[in-house]
Amino acid sequence: MKAEYDLSKMKSRKNPYAAKLKKSVTMCLSEDVIGYFKKMADETRVPYQSLINLYLRDCVFQHRKIDISWQTEC
């Protein structure tokens, strides 16, 4: 292995993974939701934002749909 490499003649190219990078968003979450993921983060030693992202990614891959139909009282 060389001690130094000359990179001045190296051709640049776009990052092929740039489209797969995360995008920062702002959202309001309930305190109990944040608390739930923070507790899980403490147990797993994974940042809670990463756990939320993993859960949402799993929903995408599983094609989960939320049921928000409200039940009426009789």
Buried (B, 14 or more C-beta within 10 A) or exposed (E): EEEEEEEEEEEEEEEEEEEEEEEEEEEEEEEEEEEBBBEBBEEEEEEBEEBBEEEEEEEEEEEEEEEEEEEEEE
